[in-house]
Each structure stands twice: as structure tokens, then as C-alpha cells.
């Protein structure tokens, strides 16, 4: 009986692992799923020849899908894609070739994909660094965490629909003469990091995969961090690896009727200008906001790019009604002669205005 129990547990765990793996990749609505949307070629010797990569996608919709067009940003990239319709659950591949003849500098190219079953364009990216002469790993990967070298330690994932995941990848290096086992500590919840191969062989490169998940309650601007660990030693003396993203509502499953009846936030004024004030003055003001839509407006998050601003706001505003965002700006840490511009960002449930910026400006005399 115990043996049978162990077998059942093994089957359940194995099945669960398979389900989890099936959730990887980036999904666009209920239409298309890409295994990845970014490819990093790493370091290329200028003129060493054309390089190519592939992006695999799956039709997760109910009917056939077609790729209408795939457009590259310049003549240095050529693309090839399936011209025949892809049936439901069927897969296809978009192949991108980079000429590698532009010049000895970093490149980051955007490829725009237009499909029949998704209303918005899908963006793919290919990037890397071209060099015209041989360089050491430490020169190519100057940001050091002990033996772990990186080209940079700040990454932007861009916009993510709430409830979805988004990934990025980059090359890293082991700049030492012995293998380096890489892990991460003090990782912000929702951030996943993995290195392959791991350990990284001596004087070799590996790929770092970065995935951001968006759990319940995660909205707007988010900064996620992690501290690299090399062979069991946390590199706490360095700046942490940082990943930034913006999480917004997922409207891909909304019907046309839901979108037409959705909330529509309209500010009476999108900027607030105050008269010149002395340093240390507390400036108070408000923004009037009306929901001109047919459904309740939900304000998920309000945030400012200045720590000396406090804001109070209603979480919901009914259809056809108004509310106000009240703010207090403490100028104690400002400098005489300084021009102030504070950007306040709202994240909402409005399909037409999921992200709204309003501005506070003035002068310290």
C-alpha cells in the first residue's frame, strides 16, 4: 500500500511539474503564446558573419491564425515566418537573421509581428554587442560581483499585464580561472532568476534568464532586486541586480461591450502649477477627476517620482461621479532656485486610460 502511495505521489508531483512548465513563455491575450520574446546574441566579432535565431510560437486561440506581416527596424535584420495558417494548438517559428556588419557597438533591434487573432502588434527583440577587436571577459562584462561579470545590472522588462509573466535574457560571464556556481539571495517576491550553464565554467559565459511574475495586488511601477551569490558567498558589497517593470490591467479577455461600457477617467486639469514659494513651504493642492464611463472606476495605485509628495485618493469612483486627488508637497529638501516638476502616475481599470500621468510644477525662490 505504501509503495502505491509513493507511486501516486510521484505521478501527482510529476504532473504538477509538467503543468508549471507549460505556463512558461509570454502569452498575448487568448491568441498567441511565444516561448520567448527576447534573444541575446552575446558578444560578436564584427564582420564574423551573419547570425540567426528563432522565436517559436503557438496558436492558443479557438480558430486558425495567420501572420499578416513581420517588420524589422532596419535592413540589418531579415525575417522569415510561416505563410500558411496555423491551426489551434499548432506551432510556428519566426526566424531572424542579423547581418553583423553595422559597427563595433551594442545593438538592440525590434521586430514587430502582426497576427490575425490579436489586435495589437507583438514585439520581439534581438540584441548583443559587436566588437572590432578581441577583449577580455572583464572588459566585456565590467560590472563585477566577485567572479560574476555582467554588462549591466539594471534591466527594464517594460509593461506587463497583471496575472501574466514576462521574461528577458542576457549573457553573463565567469571571469575567474575556476568554475563559479551562481545563485541569488534577498530576491523580491515575483522575481525569478536562473543561469545556464550553472556552474559557469572558468573564463566562460552563460545566459541569465530573468522572469517577472505579477501576483495579486501588484500594480504600477515596480522595482525588484536580488543579490548575486558566487560559490555560496553573497556579494553584498555591490549594488543589487535591479529589474523594473510596470504592471497594468489585462484587457485582452474583455468583450467589445465590456470595453465600451468601461470606466473613463477624465481630469479637469492634468497639471497643477503653484506660485514661487520659499524653501520649507508645504504646498497643498488637489486634482478633480470625473469618471465619464459607464462602470465604476478603480484606481489600483497612485505613485509619484518624488519622495516628498503625499497623496490621498479614492480607490473607486462611480460611473458619472467625481472625486479628487489631494496632495501635500514638502519643499524642505528642495534648493532655492530649483524648478520643480513632479510626475504622478495612476494605474486604473480603464481600457482607454490604464495609465495616466498628471504633473505638479513650481519654483523655489
Buried (B, 14 or more C-beta within 10 A) or exposed (E): EEEEEEEEEEEEEEEEEEEEEEEBBBBBBEBBBBBBBBBBBBBBEBEEEEBBBEBEBBBBBEEBBBBEEBEBEEEBBEBEBBEEBBEEEBEBEBEBBBBBEBEEEEBEBBBBBBBBBBEEBBEBBBBBBBBEEEEEBEEBBEBBBBBBBBBEBEBEBEEBBBBBBBBBBBBBBBBBEEBBBBBBEEBBEBBBBBBEEBBBEEBBBBBBBBBBBBEEEBBBBBEBBBBBBBBEEBBEEBEBBBBBBBBBBBBBEBEEEEEEBBBBBBBEEEEBEBEEBEBEBEBEBEBEBBBBBEBBBBBBBBBBEBEBBEBEBBEEBBBEBBBBBEBEBBBEEBEEEEEBEBBBBBBBBBBEBBBBEBBBEBBBE
